[in-house]
Amino acid sequence: PLERVPASSFRIQNLQGDTIKTPTIQAYEQIQLVADIENQKEEEQEFAFFVQIQDDKKTTISLSWITGTLTSFQSFSPSQSWVPQNLGTFTATVFVWESLENPSALSPPLSFEITVKN
C-alpha cells in the first residue's frame, strides 16, 4: 500500500522552530521545510525524505534529503533547510520513498507554494 509511512502537515518553520503561517518569506532567509511522518507497520521501515523546490518554470532549483529508519509505529518530523536566492513563486514538494536506491513511494507527495520577496 502507498501510505506505509504517511506524510502530513508539510509546513515552513523559522530557525527557532516556529511555524510560518503565510508562505511568504524574505530572500536569503533560511527556513526549514518540515513534515510529519509515521511508520504504520509493526516492523522497522527505512525511508528517504526528499524536499524539492521548483521555480515557476518547473525547474528544480533545490533537492535535498535525509534518510533513516523508523521503528514500528514511530513518528518523526524530518526537515530540510532552504535559503532562497531569488525572488518569485516556488513550489516545495516532499516525497517519502523507501530509500535513495529504491524510489518506491511510502506516501503520496505533498506540495505548497512559497513566495519570496525583498
Secondary structure, DSSP 8 states (H G I E B T S, - for coil): ---SS-EEEEEEE-TTS-B-SSSEEETT--EEEEEEEE--SSS-EEEEEEEEEE-TT--EEEEEEEEEEE-TT-EE--EEEE---S-EEEEEEEEEES-SS---EEEEEEEEEEEEE-
